[in-house]
Amino acid sequence: MKINFLKTAILAVAVSTVVVSCSDDFVDTKFYQDVEQAPLTSLNEVESFERGMYTSMRATAYYGRDYGIFAEVRSDEMYSNGYAGYYNTVYNYTMTSADAYSRDTYRQIYTAVAKANILINTDVNGIKGTESQRDAVRFHIGQAHALRALFFFDLLKLYGQKYTGGTLGIVTPLKYDPKAMQARGTIAENEAQIEADFVKGLQMMEAYPQGAGPLNLSTNAVKALMSRFYLYKKDYAKVRTLVADIANSYQVMPAASYAGSWSSPTQNNSVFELAVGVPGSNGTDSWGYILNYDGYGNVVMEESLYNSYAANDVRKSIIEEIDAEYYIYKYPNLEGTDNIKIVRIEEVLLNGVEAELNGGSATTALNYYNRIITNRGLTAASAVDMTTLKLERAKELVGEGFRLWDLLRWGDAVPRPAGASTNNQLTAFPIPRIETDVAGTLVTANPGYDN
């Protein structure tokens, strides 16, 4: 691998200009042509670099919009109506290796990986300050391990061949070196690296605990993300353990507060979210703008899903029917200032329901399930099964970027629009040409494109 875009995006953080305030969450990392990154030597530099990771995550091409939308428009719960021309190539399976969606998301996630790698490879002994400050650095290095695991996991889902009959995954660089060449690993190798990063990150964060709330990756957030990863791997025993560890640490959003929670930051159901606000807003390029009717209104709910909600289900209150299309108002602020929800406790509980239904306790599964539906204005159920769980994940998590991955790991049908190619190889995004055209590259393309 020689990530072409990183060759011209060498990381150098201008930490001397950082103002320590509530706006720290919006500090971006600066990039300069062919300037090697100097070692980080202070806790302040480390913290600024960490904020740079969050900035990369918040970008439009990653969690700021596109990554989540990809999994919605290729699912049975939402679709792209073509308004304003967004997501047509993704929805219609007409991408090429030069496609901007594939290229920009690849670039953005690997930029986040590069930042994580610089943090991970920081020499703690070279950090100036007290031992408690060096312990804080160790905690931040643990966070970087866990976030790198998430970045690799997201790349693997999008570009790996797990669901297309192949064995190749992604490139997993473990240190920052813009001149390095590295080939794609196998899916098994990638999954082993993701697991190792999660485990290492959690161990370091627990060994050197620091205060961390929903706007700063906590040990509970790492466990929640690990439950997502192990669910993908169908390692249900580990999911059960992880969910049990944190299930009672958060409250499911009550029915009376549900609608307002989407525009209110750091609610009691938030395990991990990205701070946005005015300084970090993506504006018309935000997730909310693509969903809202008064924005681009490009990604809308399937009528069948809308009809599955009971009349008294509070989740129906944030869905609006206009001209026979159904718009969901998660992230309702058109300026794009709403915080981005990475993990809510509702997702974690649904992970737990599924894991308990696969070799665990039916009683525990029902308890998790009822914690959600009774806080949506519905009557407690007497039983829950996989059919019910699949529909509940759609109703609770719609618009948040999960559904395609759910359908694929269940082995359920993934719908394609009329006239779209039926080539299953196109399930994996193309490896961008900016990667495969680099002289001497070891990275092979995904089949099915540019033929």
GIKAFEN-V579509 format. One record per residue. PSI is psi in degrees with one decimal (none if undefined). D_CENTER is the distance of its C-alpha to the mean C-alpha in Angstrom with 2 decimals. Layout:
# GIKAFEN-V579509
PSI;D_CENTER, PSI;D_CENTER
This chain:
# GIKAFEN-V579509
135.3;23.39, 94.6;24.27, 108.3;21.32, -43.1;23.46, -27.7;21.51, -21.9;21.40, -34.0;25.16, 14.4;25.51, 55.2;22.79, 134.5;24.13, 127.1;22.58, 113.0;25.02, 128.7;24.19, 68.9;26.92, -23.7;26.83, -17.3;30.38, -1.4;29.44, 130.1;26.79, 121.3;28.05, 108.4;27.07, -172.6;26.31, -13.3;23.80, 4.0;22.60, -29.5;21.41, -14.1;17.77, 6.5;18.40, 126.5;20.12, 155.1;19.05, 138.6;19.96, 147.7;22.97, 139.5;23.53, 145.4;27.04, 122.4;28.71, 39.5;29.85, 116.3;29.72, 145.1;28.86, 120.8;26.71, 153.4;29.13, 145.8;28.41, 134.7;26.92, 3.4;29.87, 158.1;29.04, -38.0;26.68, -41.8;26.37, -42.2;25.23, -46.4;22.66, -38.1;21.26, -38.4;21.28, -38.4;19.41, -41.6;16.70, -31.1;16.50, -36.3;16.27, -45.1;13.00, -35.2;11.63, -41.6;13.35, -39.1;11.72, -34.2;8.19, -8.7;9.99, 153.3;11.66, -39.0;12.23, -7.6;11.30, -122.4;7.65, -12.3;5.84, -18.7;9.55, -65.1;10.14, -43.8;10.24, -44.3;7.11, -37.6;7.04, -34.8;10.78, -44.1;11.29, -15.3;10.63, -45.8;12.91, -16.4;15.76, 46.6;16.13, -177.2;16.62, 5.3;19.51, -20.3;18.36, 167.0;17.94, 162.5;19.34, 126.2;20.02, 1.4;23.55, -4.4;24.01, 137.2;24.78, 8.4;24.73, 6.7;23.87, 142.5;20.08, 17.0;18.18, -44.5;21.55, -32.3;21.09, -50.4;17.78, -39.8;19.30, 2.5;22.68, 46.0;21.73, 22.8;23.79, 153.0;21.60, 177.1;23.45, -8.5;22.62, 7.8;23.22, 133.9;20.72, -36.0;19.13, -47.4;15.74, -45.2;15.50, -48.4;17.12, -37.3;15.27, -41.0;11.69, -49.6;13.28, -45.7;15.05, -41.7;12.37, -40.0;10.16, -26.3;13.54, -41.8;14.75, -40.0;12.19, -42.9;13.43, -42.8;16.92, -43.2;16.65, -41.3;15.43, -38.0;18.35, -40.6;20.84, -46.7;20.02, -36.3;20.17, 15.0;23.48, 134.9;25.06, 106.1;28.52, -33.7;28.69, -18.6;32.47, 3.3;32.40, 124.2;30.85, 142.2;33.61, -160.7;34.16, 169.1;34.66, -34.1;33.53, -34.3;31.41, -37.9;29.62, -34.3;29.11, -38.8;27.73, -38.4;25.20, -41.6;24.29, -39.3;23.92, -45.1;21.47, -34.3;19.39, -39.2;19.66, -43.3;18.33, -40.9;15.25, -38.7;14.91, -47.4;15.32, -40.2;12.58, -36.5;10.08, -37.9;11.60, -45.1;11.03, -43.1;7.24, -46.4;7.85, -40.0;10.48, -45.6;8.82, -40.2;6.45, -42.3;9.81, -43.4;11.82, -39.5;10.51, -40.0;11.13, -13.0;14.24, 165.1;15.69, 20.6;18.69, -35.8;18.10, 13.8;18.80, 8.4;21.29, 0.2;23.98, -177.0;23.44, -7.1;22.83, 143.4;21.04, -118.1;17.56, 171.9;16.51, 135.6;18.11, 75.8;17.23, 135.2;19.17, -0.5;19.91, 160.3;21.77, 112.6;21.99, 96.9;24.68, -10.7;24.59, -4.5;27.69, 149.1;26.51, 131.3;26.54, 139.7;24.39, 167.1;23.94, 139.6;21.09, 173.2;21.08, 164.8;21.44, -44.0;18.75, -42.3;20.55, -42.2;20.65, -46.3;16.94, -37.1;16.25, -40.6;18.97, -41.2;17.55, -46.7;14.09, -43.5;16.15, -40.7;18.54, -43.1;16.09, -47.8;14.69, -45.9;18.37, -43.9;19.68, -45.8;17.28, -41.2;18.11, -44.7;21.76, -40.6;22.02, -35.7;20.45, -31.1;22.81, -29.0;25.71, 65.1;25.44, 140.2;24.14, 161.0;23.50, 132.2;22.70, 119.0;19.01, -164.3;17.93, -17.9;14.81, 2.8;14.55, 118.6;14.88, 122.8;13.14, 172.0;15.73, -36.8;16.93, -39.4;16.08, -38.9;12.41, -43.9;12.57, -38.3;14.42, -44.6;12.03, -35.4;9.18, -36.5;12.17, -34.5;13.21, -43.9;10.19, -46.1;11.07, -26.9;14.73, -41.9;14.58, -37.3;13.42, -6.4;16.40, 32.0;18.61, 77.6;19.67, -30.4;20.48, -43.0;22.71, -36.0;20.08, -45.3;17.81, -44.8;20.96, -45.8;21.71, -43.7;18.39, -42.4;18.26, -32.5;21.93, -31.6;21.44, -4.1;19.37, -34.3;20.15, 8.5;23.03, -7.7;21.56, 160.3;20.03, 134.6;21.51, 138.5;20.38, 121.7;20.75, 155.8;24.41, -41.5;25.53, -23.9;27.43, -2.5;24.49, -53.9;21.78, -44.1;22.21, -18.3;22.48, -22.8;19.48, -18.1;17.16, 8.1;19.02, 123.5;19.80, 159.3;17.73, 55.5;17.46, 169.4;18.89, -12.8;19.96, -0.7;17.20, 120.3;14.41, -40.6;13.18, 128.7;10.78, 159.9;10.31, 125.0;10.72, 136.8;14.38, -83.0;15.42, -174.7;19.02, -43.9;21.48, -31.2;21.13, 9.0;17.42, 141.8;17.57, 0.2;16.69, -127.4;19.60, -6.7;20.25, 15.3;17.18, 165.5;14.90, -47.9;12.84, -37.8;15.83, -31.6;18.39, -23.7;17.30, -34.0;17.49, 140.4;20.63, -38.7;24.08, -4.0;25.45, -130.7;22.83, -27.7;22.22, 42.4;21.76, -30.1;20.46, 115.9;18.13, 160.4;20.12, 144.4;20.37, 140.2;22.62, -36.0;25.92, -37.4;25.99, -43.4;22.97, -42.8;24.52, -13.5;27.76, -15.0;26.30, 136.3;25.89, 154.7;29.03, -33.5;30.89, 10.4;30.40, 118.8;26.63, -22.8;25.33, -22.7;22.12, -19.2;24.53, -16.7;25.47, 15.8;22.43, 133.3;23.06, 130.3;25.82, 123.8;27.96, 119.1;29.40, 45.4;31.51, 20.4;30.33, 153.1;26.61, 115.3;24.16, 131.6;21.88, 131.0;19.32, 53.5;19.24, 139.0;15.96, 65.0;15.61, -16.0;19.38, 119.9;20.33, -17.5;21.25, -8.5;21.18, 27.1;17.41, -7.2;18.02, 138.3;16.09, 149.4;13.59, 120.6;9.91, 112.1;9.11, -45.0;6.12, 125.9;8.55, 154.2;11.94, -26.0;14.86, -40.6;15.46, -44.0;12.55, -43.4;13.91, -39.5;17.37, -35.4;16.67, -41.6;15.38, -40.3;18.69, -50.3;20.72, -41.7;19.79, -38.7;20.49, -32.4;23.72, -13.5;24.82, 70.6;24.56, 5.9;27.12, -141.7;26.87, 123.6;28.58, -32.9;29.02, -45.2;30.01, -41.0;26.84, -44.8;24.78, -38.0;26.92, -47.1;26.62, -45.4;22.81, -45.5;23.09, -27.2;25.85, -31.4;24.11, -54.9;21.79, -29.6;24.39, -17.1;27.12, 12.8;25.00, 11.7;24.60, 12.5;28.39, 160.8;29.02, 142.1;31.47, 141.5;30.51, 160.8;30.49, -12.2;32.87, 158.7;30.74, 140.0;27.35, -177.3;26.71, -34.5;24.04, -44.2;25.05, -42.2;24.63, -42.5;21.28, -42.6;19.88, -38.7;21.18, -37.6;20.01, -39.2;16.35, -45.9;16.91, -35.9;18.79, -37.1;16.59, 4.6;13.04, 138.1;14.22, 2.4;12.60, -0.3;9.17, 31.1;7.74, -27.0;8.96, -43.5;12.52, -45.3;12.99, -34.0;11.55, -49.9;13.75, -42.8;16.70, -45.0;16.54, -26.4;16.48, -17.7;19.20, 19.3;21.19, 159.9;21.63, 136.6;22.62, 113.3;20.18, 149.1;22.27, 144.6;23.15, 159.4;25.08, 132.4;28.81, -9.2;29.85, 152.3;26.58, 144.7;26.97, 7.8;26.83, 113.7;26.09, -22.1;23.46, -23.2;22.73, -1.9;21.03, -40.4;18.13, 134.9;16.74, 153.0;16.18, 143.0;19.06, 125.3;19.05, 146.2;19.96, -29.7;23.66, -20.7;23.23, -48.3;22.33, -15.7;24.90, -3.9;27.67, 133.5;27.85, 127.7;31.29, 9.2;31.32, 146.1;27.71, -1.0;27.00, 123.3;23.93, 149.8;24.82, 159.5;23.56, 138.5;22.13, 159.1;25.13, -6.5;25.80, 150.2;25.33, 25.2;28.16, none;30.80
